[in-house]
Amino acid sequence: MTERPRLTFAGGDVELVARLPDGRALAAYVDRDGKRTPFTATAWPHEFRGIGWHLAEIKRLVTGLPLQGAPPIAPTLTPHPEPRASQPRGFLHAHHTAAED
C-alpha cells in the first residue's frame, strides 16, 4: 500500500503533531526524506493542503491529535462550611430583624 501524500502549509511539507485548545494544529515541517526539522507552525485545519486530501479528512485528523496546552482542570468547589457551634442555626446578623427573614 502506498503512503498518502503529505500535507503542505505555506509551501512546505508538514506533519501534524498536536491539537491546540483553540482548534488549531501544531505542525512540524519535514525535509525531503520525511524527517522532522526543528521548525514548526500553527494553523487552522482549512489552511493545510494536500493532494488527495479533503477538508473533512483534515479536520478529522486534527480532531484526533493529542491536545497540547490544555487549560488546567477547574478545582473542585468545597461546600459551604456548617455554622460554628457558637452560632445557632437561626442566627441573625446585627442589621436583620426577625420580620425580614
N, CA, C and O atoms as CSV, one atom per row, in Angstrom:
chain,resi,resn,atom,element,x,y,z
A,1,MET,N,N,0.844,-1.173,0.000
A,1,MET,CA,C,0.000,0.000,0.000
A,1,MET,C,C,0.895,1.244,0.000
A,1,MET,O,O,1.873,1.314,0.745
A,2,THR,N,N,0.560,2.197,-0.822
A,2,THR,CA,C,1.379,3.400,-0.904
A,2,THR,C,C,1.009,4.369,0.206
A,2,THR,O,O,-0.129,4.413,0.674
A,3,GLU,N,N,2.004,5.142,0.611
A,3,GLU,CA,C,1.784,6.131,1.665
A,3,GLU,C,C,1.031,7.323,1.088
A,3,GLU,O,O,1.254,7.718,-0.056
A,4,ARG,N,N,0.159,7.876,1.875
A,4,ARG,CA,C,-0.639,9.027,1.445
A,4,ARG,C,C,0.265,10.253,1.288
A,4,ARG,O,O,1.198,10.431,2.070
A,5,PRO,N,N,-0.003,11.105,0.282
A,5,PRO,CA,C,0.814,12.310,0.115
A,5,PRO,C,C,0.770,13.181,1.368
A,5,PRO,O,O,-0.234,13.217,2.080
A,6,ARG,N,N,1.855,13.870,1.621
A,6,ARG,CA,C,1.956,14.725,2.804
A,6,ARG,C,C,1.093,15.962,2.663
A,6,ARG,O,O,0.760,16.398,1.561
A,7,LEU,N,N,0.743,16.511,3.811
A,7,LEU,CA,C,0.066,17.802,3.829
A,7,LEU,C,C,1.100,18.896,3.645
A,7,LEU,O,O,2.269,18.721,3.991
A,8,THR,N,N,0.675,20.013,3.106
A,8,THR,CA,C,1.569,21.153,2.959
A,8,THR,C,C,0.958,22.359,3.651
A,8,THR,O,O,-0.259,22.472,3.797
A,9,PHE,N,N,1.840,23.257,4.074
A,9,PHE,CA,C,1.419,24.517,4.669
A,9,PHE,C,C,2.490,25.548,4.346
A,9,PHE,O,O,3.677,25.313,4.574
A,10,ALA,N,N,2.073,26.679,3.820
A,10,ALA,CA,C,2.983,27.778,3.480
A,10,ALA,C,C,4.141,27.307,2.607
A,10,ALA,O,O,5.278,27.745,2.780
A,11,GLY,N,N,3.846,26.416,1.674
A,11,GLY,CA,C,4.853,25.990,0.712
A,11,GLY,C,C,5.770,24.880,1.167
A,11,GLY,O,O,6.680,24.508,0.426
A,12,GLY,N,N,5.571,24.335,2.355
A,12,GLY,CA,C,6.439,23.266,2.837
A,12,GLY,C,C,5.641,22.055,3.283
A,12,GLY,O,O,4.482,22.176,3.680
A,13,ASP,N,N,6.264,20.889,3.214
A,13,ASP,CA,C,5.622,19.667,3.693
A,13,ASP,C,C,5.611,19.679,5.215
A,13,ASP,O,O,6.600,20.047,5.850
A,14,VAL,N,N,4.486,19.274,5.793
A,14,VAL,CA,C,4.358,19.267,7.250
A,14,VAL,C,C,3.796,17.944,7.737
A,14,VAL,O,O,3.169,17.191,6.990
A,15,GLU,N,N,4.040,17.688,9.007
A,15,GLU,CA,C,3.480,16.540,9.710
A,15,GLU,C,C,2.740,17.099,10.916
A,15,GLU,O,O,3.309,17.863,11.696
A,16,LEU,N,N,1.474,16.724,11.075
A,16,LEU,CA,C,0.694,17.236,12.197
A,16,LEU,C,C,1.161,16.575,13.484
A,16,LEU,O,O,1.344,15.359,13.545
A,17,VAL,N,N,1.351,17.401,14.516
A,17,VAL,CA,C,1.921,16.914,15.765
A,17,VAL,C,C,0.902,16.913,16.899
A,17,VAL,O,O,0.756,15.911,17.599
A,18,ALA,N,N,0.195,18.030,17.084
A,18,ALA,CA,C,-0.720,18.146,18.219
A,18,ALA,C,C,-1.832,19.128,17.890
A,18,ALA,O,O,-1.750,19.896,16.931
A,19,ARG,N,N,-2.876,19.082,18.714
A,19,ARG,CA,C,-4.010,19.999,18.585
A,19,ARG,C,C,-3.951,20.983,19.741
A,19,ARG,O,O,-3.680,20.598,20.879
A,20,LEU,N,N,-4.204,22.249,19.449
A,20,LEU,CA,C,-4.216,23.286,20.470
A,20,LEU,C,C,-5.644,23.474,20.974
A,20,LEU,O,O,-6.593,23.123,20.273
A,21,PRO,N,N,-5.817,24.028,22.189
A,21,PRO,CA,C,-7.165,24.185,22.749
A,21,PRO,C,C,-8.105,25.021,21.883
A,21,PRO,O,O,-9.320,24.830,21.943
A,22,ASP,N,N,-7.577,25.934,21.086
A,22,ASP,CA,C,-8.446,26.782,20.258
A,22,ASP,C,C,-8.835,26.126,18.931
A,22,ASP,O,O,-9.555,26.732,18.137
A,23,GLY,N,N,-8.372,24.901,18.678
A,23,GLY,CA,C,-8.750,24.179,17.468
A,23,GLY,C,C,-7.693,24.176,16.379
A,23,GLY,O,O,-7.830,23.450,15.394
A,24,ARG,N,N,-6.637,24.973,16.534
A,24,ARG,CA,C,-5.562,24.959,15.540
A,24,ARG,C,C,-4.698,23.720,15.733
A,24,ARG,O,O,-4.768,23.050,16.763
A,25,ALA,N,N,-3.887,23.432,14.731
A,25,ALA,CA,C,-2.983,22.287,14.799
A,25,ALA,C,C,-1.545,22.779,14.846
A,25,ALA,O,O,-1.195,23.780,14.222
A,26,LEU,N,N,-0.723,22.063,15.589
A,26,LEU,CA,C,0.711,22.307,15.617
A,26,LEU,C,C,1.324,21.361,14.596
A,26,LEU,O,O,1.144,20.146,14.679
A,27,ALA,N,N,2.044,21.918,13.637
A,27,ALA,CA,C,2.634,21.115,12.568
A,27,ALA,C,C,4.143,21.300,12.559
A,27,ALA,O,O,4.647,22.403,12.771
A,28,ALA,N,N,4.851,20.215,12.313
A,28,ALA,CA,C,6.308,20.257,12.189
A,28,ALA,C,C,6.654,20.118,10.710
A,28,ALA,O,O,6.139,19.241,10.017
A,29,TYR,N,N,7.530,20.992,10.244
A,29,TYR,CA,C,7.987,20.885,8.857
A,29,TYR,C,C,8.892,19.668,8.735
A,29,TYR,O,O,9.638,19.338,9.657
A,30,VAL,N,N,8.815,19.001,7.581
A,30,VAL,CA,C,9.647,17.828,7.330
A,30,VAL,C,C,10.518,18.079,6.101
A,30,VAL,O,O,10.162,18.855,5.213
A,31,ASP,N,N,11.667,17.404,6.072
A,31,ASP,CA,C,12.558,17.559,4.922
A,31,ASP,C,C,12.146,16.583,3.818
A,31,ASP,O,O,11.110,15.926,3.918
A,32,ARG,N,N,12.954,16.494,2.777
A,32,ARG,CA,C,12.614,15.640,1.624
A,32,ARG,C,C,12.556,14.166,1.980
A,32,ARG,O,O,11.864,13.386,1.326
A,33,ASP,N,N,13.288,13.788,3.025
A,33,ASP,CA,C,13.297,12.386,3.451
A,33,ASP,C,C,12.163,12.068,4.424
A,33,ASP,O,O,12.010,10.920,4.844
A,34,GLY,N,N,11.371,13.072,4.783
A,34,GLY,CA,C,10.268,12.860,5.711
A,34,GLY,C,C,10.645,12.993,7.170
A,34,GLY,O,O,9.839,12.692,8.050
A,35,LYS,N,N,11.877,13.446,7.442
A,35,LYS,CA,C,12.318,13.627,8.831
A,35,LYS,C,C,11.925,15.017,9.309
A,35,LYS,O,O,11.989,15.990,8.557
A,36,ARG,N,N,11.519,15.093,10.564
A,36,ARG,CA,C,11.122,16.384,11.134
A,36,ARG,C,C,12.304,17.335,11.222
A,36,ARG,O,O,13.430,16.943,11.529
A,37,THR,N,N,12.011,18.599,10.941
A,37,THR,CA,C,13.001,19.659,11.117
A,37,THR,C,C,12.662,20.379,12.423
A,37,THR,O,O,11.606,20.115,12.998
A,38,PRO,N,N,13.516,21.274,12.908
A,38,PRO,CA,C,13.201,21.989,14.150
A,38,PRO,C,C,12.163,23.093,13.970
A,38,PRO,O,O,11.843,23.793,14.931
A,39,PHE,N,N,11.638,23.262,12.778
A,39,PHE,CA,C,10.701,24.353,12.502
A,39,PHE,C,C,9.257,23.872,12.628
A,39,PHE,O,O,8.897,22.804,12.135
A,40,THR,N,N,8.445,24.678,13.293
A,40,THR,CA,C,7.036,24.338,13.479
A,40,THR,C,C,6.163,25.520,13.086
A,40,THR,O,O,6.639,26.644,12.924
A,41,ALA,N,N,4.884,25.241,12.937
A,41,ALA,CA,C,3.901,26.281,12.627
A,41,ALA,C,C,2.573,25.866,13.238
A,41,ALA,O,O,2.321,24.682,13.462
A,42,THR,N,N,1.729,26.851,13.505
A,42,THR,CA,C,0.366,26.562,13.944
A,42,THR,C,C,-0.585,27.099,12.888
A,42,THR,O,O,-0.384,28.187,12.349
A,43,ALA,N,N,-1.622,26.324,12.599
A,43,ALA,CA,C,-2.567,26.729,11.556
A,43,ALA,C,C,-3.912,26.069,11.797
A,43,ALA,O,O,-4.010,25.036,12.459
A,44,TRP,N,N,-4.947,26.690,11.243
A,44,TRP,CA,C,-6.295,26.126,11.279
A,44,TRP,C,C,-6.361,24.987,10.266
A,44,TRP,O,O,-5.612,24.994,9.290
A,45,PRO,N,N,-7.240,24.011,10.478
A,45,PRO,CA,C,-7.317,22.870,9.551
A,45,PRO,C,C,-7.531,23.269,8.092
A,45,PRO,O,O,-6.987,22.619,7.200
A,46,HIS,N,N,-8.305,24.310,7.829
A,46,HIS,CA,C,-8.579,24.682,6.434
A,46,HIS,C,C,-7.371,25.316,5.741
A,46,HIS,O,O,-7.408,25.540,4.531
A,47,GLU,N,N,-6.305,25.609,6.487
A,47,GLU,CA,C,-5.107,26.197,5.882
A,47,GLU,C,C,-4.145,25.147,5.334
A,47,GLU,O,O,-3.226,25.487,4.588
A,48,PHE,N,N,-4.339,23.885,5.688
A,48,PHE,CA,C,-3.479,22.819,5.179
A,48,PHE,C,C,-3.981,22.369,3.814
A,48,PHE,O,O,-5.181,22.404,3.540
A,49,ARG,N,N,-3.061,21.949,2.970
A,49,ARG,CA,C,-3.390,21.462,1.634
A,49,ARG,C,C,-2.710,20.113,1.435
A,49,ARG,O,O,-1.745,19.778,2.121
A,50,GLY,N,N,-3.228,19.357,0.496
A,50,GLY,CA,C,-2.603,18.092,0.175
A,50,GLY,C,C,-3.327,17.412,-0.967
A,50,GLY,O,O,-4.557,17.429,-1.026
A,51,ILE,N,N,-2.575,16.816,-1.870
A,51,ILE,CA,C,-3.166,16.098,-2.992
A,51,ILE,C,C,-3.885,14.873,-2.437
A,51,ILE,O,O,-3.303,14.082,-1.694
A,52,GLY,N,N,-5.144,14.726,-2.801
A,52,GLY,CA,C,-5.920,13.588,-2.333
A,52,GLY,C,C,-6.562,13.785,-0.974
A,52,GLY,O,O,-7.240,12.884,-0.480
A,53,TRP,N,N,-6.367,14.929,-0.365
A,53,TRP,CA,C,-6.953,15.210,0.945
A,53,TRP,C,C,-8.208,16.048,0.778
A,53,TRP,O,O,-8.243,16.968,-0.039
A,54,HIS,N,N,-9.226,15.733,1.542
A,54,HIS,CA,C,-10.452,16.519,1.583
A,54,HIS,C,C,-10.465,17.249,2.922
A,54,HIS,O,O,-9.936,16.741,3.911
A,55,LEU,N,N,-11.063,18.434,2.960
A,55,LEU,CA,C,-11.060,19.241,4.182
A,55,LEU,C,C,-11.650,18.477,5.363
A,55,LEU,O,O,-11.136,18.582,6.477
A,56,ALA,N,N,-12.710,17.716,5.144
A,56,ALA,CA,C,-13.318,16.955,6.244
A,56,ALA,C,C,-12.327,15.949,6.825
A,56,ALA,O,O,-12.311,15.724,8.035
A,57,GLU,N,N,-11.503,15.344,5.971
A,57,GLU,CA,C,-10.498,14.392,6.453
A,57,GLU,C,C,-9.425,15.101,7.266
A,57,GLU,O,O,-8.969,14.580,8.284
A,58,ILE,N,N,-9.024,16.280,6.824
A,58,ILE,CA,C,-8.009,17.040,7.558
A,58,ILE,C,C,-8.561,17.455,8.917
A,58,ILE,O,O,-7.863,17.356,9.926
A,59,LYS,N,N,-9.809,17.919,8.949
A,59,LYS,CA,C,-10.424,18.304,10.228
A,59,LYS,C,C,-10.512,17.109,11.168
A,59,LYS,O,O,-10.238,17.235,12.361
A,60,ARG,N,N,-10.892,15.948,10.636
A,60,ARG,CA,C,-10.989,14.741,11.456
A,60,ARG,C,C,-9.608,14.349,11.987
A,60,ARG,O,O,-9.479,13.917,13.132
A,61,LEU,N,N,-8.589,14.498,11.158
A,61,LEU,CA,C,-7.229,14.189,11.571
A,61,LEU,C,C,-6.775,15.118,12.694
A,61,LEU,O,O,-6.174,14.668,13.670
A,62,VAL,N,N,-7.065,16.426,12.556
A,62,VAL,CA,C,-6.683,17.400,13.587
A,62,VAL,C,C,-7.430,17.115,14.886
A,62,VAL,O,O,-6.847,17.197,15.967
A,63,THR,N,N,-8.710,16.782,14.790
A,63,THR,CA,C,-9.505,16.499,15.987
A,63,THR,C,C,-8.965,15.286,16.738
A,63,THR,O,O,-9.077,15.221,17.962
A,64,GLY,N,N,-8.390,14.339,16.032
A,64,GLY,CA,C,-7.856,13.137,16.658
A,64,GLY,C,C,-6.463,13.293,17.245
A,64,GLY,O,O,-5.959,12.372,17.887
A,65,LEU,N,N,-5.835,14.440,17.036
A,65,LEU,CA,C,-4.490,14.660,17.569
A,65,LEU,C,C,-4.529,14.845,19.080
A,65,LEU,O,O,-5.554,15.262,19.620
A,66,PRO,N,N,-3.422,14.538,19.781
A,66,PRO,CA,C,-3.389,14.780,21.224
A,66,PRO,C,C,-3.450,16.280,21.517
A,66,PRO,O,O,-2.870,17.092,20.796
A,67,LEU,N,N,-4.153,16.626,22.573
A,67,LEU,CA,C,-4.326,18.022,22.961
A,67,LEU,C,C,-3.076,18.518,23.668
A,67,LEU,O,O,-2.577,17.865,24.585
A,68,GLN,N,N,-2.572,19.660,23.251
A,68,GLN,CA,C,-1.386,20.257,23.863
A,68,GLN,C,C,-1.770,21.606,24.457
A,68,GLN,O,O,-2.510,22.372,23.839
A,69,GLY,N,N,-1.269,21.897,25.648
A,69,GLY,CA,C,-1.537,23.189,26.261
A,69,GLY,C,C,-2.964,23.328,26.742
A,69,GLY,O,O,-3.540,24.415,26.697
A,70,ALA,N,N,-3.536,22.226,27.203
A,70,ALA,CA,C,-4.917,22.283,27.682
A,70,ALA,C,C,-4.999,23.133,28.942
A,70,ALA,O,O,-4.083,23.112,29.764
A,71,PRO,N,N,-6.082,23.876,29.101
A,71,PRO,CA,C,-6.222,24.652,30.325
A,71,PRO,C,C,-6.329,23.719,31.520
A,71,PRO,O,O,-6.834,22.605,31.385
A,72,PRO,N,N,-5.869,24.147,32.679
A,72,PRO,CA,C,-5.936,23.271,33.846
A,72,PRO,C,C,-7.385,22.964,34.212
A,72,PRO,O,O,-8.292,23.757,33.962
A,73,ILE,N,N,-7.568,21.821,34.796
A,73,ILE,CA,C,-8.908,21.423,35.224
A,73,ILE,C,C,-9.319,22.309,36.390
A,73,ILE,O,O,-8.526,22.574,37.294
A,74,ALA,N,N,-10.561,22.763,36.361
A,74,ALA,CA,C,-11.055,23.652,37.415
A,74,ALA,C,C,-11.008,22.930,38.759
A,74,ALA,O,O,-11.326,21.743,38.842
A,75,PRO,N,N,-10.613,23.640,39.799
A,75,PRO,CA,C,-10.574,22.991,41.111
A,75,PRO,C,C,-11.991,22.643,41.567
A,75,PRO,O,O,-12.960,23.306,41.197
A,76,THR,N,N,-12.083,21.613,42.359
A,76,THR,CA,C,-13.397,21.238,42.870
A,76,THR,C,C,-13.805,22.228,43.944
A,76,THR,O,O,-12.979,22.681,44.737
A,77,LEU,N,N,-15.062,22.553,43.961
A,77,LEU,CA,C,-15.566,23.501,44.941
A,77,LEU,C,C,-15.815,22.789,46.261
A,77,LEU,O,O,-16.310,21.663,46.292
A,78,THR,N,N,-15.467,23.456,47.338
A,78,THR,CA,C,-15.743,22.895,48.654
A,78,THR,C,C,-17.096,23.404,49.115
A,78,THR,O,O,-17.429,24.565,48.876
A,79,PRO,N,N,-17.873,22.572,49.764
A,79,PRO,CA,C,-19.186,23.025,50.218
A,79,PRO,C,C,-19.053,24.100,51.284
A,79,PRO,O,O,-18.028,24.212,51.956
A,80,HIS,N,N,-20.102,24.880,51.420
A,80,HIS,CA,C,-20.111,25.936,52.423
A,80,HIS,C,C,-20.002,25.304,53.807
A,80,HIS,O,O,-20.709,24.337,54.092
A,81,PRO,N,N,-19.140,25.821,54.667
A,81,PRO,CA,C,-18.973,25.198,55.984
A,81,PRO,C,C,-20.242,25.335,56.824
A,81,PRO,O,O,-21.015,26.283,56.682
A,82,GLU,N,N,-20.416,24.379,57.677
A,82,GLU,CA,C,-21.546,24.412,58.607
A,82,GLU,C,C,-21.345,25.570,59.586
A,82,GLU,O,O,-20.211,25.967,59.852
A,83,PRO,N,N,-22.434,26.109,60.120
A,83,PRO,CA,C,-22.285,27.188,61.103
A,83,PRO,C,C,-21.490,26.701,62.308
A,83,PRO,O,O,-21.561,25.533,62.690
A,84,ARG,N,N,-20.747,27.605,62.886
A,84,ARG,CA,C,-19.972,27.253,64.077
A,84,ARG,C,C,-20.928,26.962,65.230
A,84,ARG,O,O,-22.075,27.409,65.234
A,85,ALA,N,N,-20.447,26.224,66.181
A,85,ALA,CA,C,-21.278,25.848,67.330
A,85,ALA,C,C,-21.743,27.078,68.105
A,85,ALA,O,O,-22.804,27.051,68.728
A,86,SER,N,N,-20.951,28.167,68.071
A,86,SER,CA,C,-21.334,29.363,68.819
A,86,SER,C,C,-22.452,30.129,68.117
A,86,SER,O,O,-23.052,31.027,68.708
A,87,GLN,N,N,-22.738,29.781,66.860
A,87,GLN,CA,C,-23.806,30.458,66.127
A,87,GLN,C,C,-24.962,29.485,65.923
A,87,GLN,O,O,-24.830,28.521,65.168
A,88,PRO,N,N,-26.075,29.720,66.576
A,88,PRO,CA,C,-27.213,28.830,66.348
A,88,PRO,C,C,-27.704,28.945,64.907
A,88,PRO,O,O,-27.435,29.942,64.237
A,89,ARG,N,N,-28.412,27.942,64.433
A,89,ARG,CA,C,-28.877,27.942,63.050
A,89,ARG,C,C,-29.757,29.136,62.740
A,89,ARG,O,O,-29.754,29.600,61.600
A,90,GLY,N,N,-30.490,29.643,63.671
A,90,GLY,CA,C,-31.355,30.787,63.447
A,90,GLY,C,C,-30.646,32.104,63.683
A,90,GLY,O,O,-31.291,33.119,63.946
A,91,PHE,N,N,-29.304,32.099,63.589
A,91,PHE,CA,C,-28.517,33.299,63.870
A,91,PHE,C,C,-28.879,34.420,62.904
A,91,PHE,O,O,-28.936,34.198,61.694
A,92,LEU,N,N,-29.122,35.607,63.417
A,92,LEU,CA,C,-29.428,36.779,62.609
A,92,LEU,C,C,-28.273,37.758,62.709
A,92,LEU,O,O,-27.719,37.965,63.788
A,93,HIS,N,N,-27.917,38.348,61.607
A,93,HIS,CA,C,-26.892,39.382,61.643
A,93,HIS,C,C,-27.456,40.603,62.338
A,93,HIS,O,O,-28.673,40.745,62.460
A,94,ALA,N,N,-26.593,41.473,62.786
A,94,ALA,CA,C,-26.999,42.632,63.584
A,94,ALA,C,C,-27.996,43.517,62.847
A,94,ALA,O,O,-28.854,44.120,63.491
A,95,HIS,N,N,-27.916,43.617,61.524
A,95,HIS,CA,C,-28.797,44.521,60.799
A,95,HIS,C,C,-30.106,43.867,60.369
A,95,HIS,O,O,-30.954,44.531,59.772
A,96,HIS,N,N,-30.287,42.588,60.657
A,96,HIS,CA,C,-31.528,41.899,60.307
A,96,HIS,C,C,-32.491,41.906,61.480
A,96,HIS,O,O,-32.088,41.958,62.642
A,97,THR,N,N,-33.743,41.854,61.154
A,97,THR,CA,C,-34.772,41.648,62.176
A,97,THR,C,C,-35.498,40.363,61.843
A,97,THR,O,O,-35.401,39.864,60.722
A,98,ALA,N,N,-36.208,39.834,62.789
A,98,ALA,CA,C,-36.936,38.588,62.568
A,98,ALA,C,C,-37.986,38.753,61.477
A,98,ALA,O,O,-38.282,37.792,60.766
A,99,ALA,N,N,-38.550,39.934,61.328
A,99,ALA,CA,C,-39.581,40.169,60.318
A,99,ALA,C,C,-39.004,40.114,58.902
A,99,ALA,O,O,-39.713,39.740,57.968
A,100,GLU,N,N,-37.729,40.482,58.727
A,100,GLU,CA,C,-37.107,40.476,57.391
A,100,GLU,C,C,-36.840,39.058,56.893
A,100,GLU,O,O,-36.847,38.801,55.689
A,101,ASP,N,N,-36.610,38.164,57.808
A,101,ASP,CA,C,-36.311,36.791,57.410
A,101,ASP,C,C,-37.580,36.030,57.392
A,101,ASP,O,O,-37.581,34.839,57.083
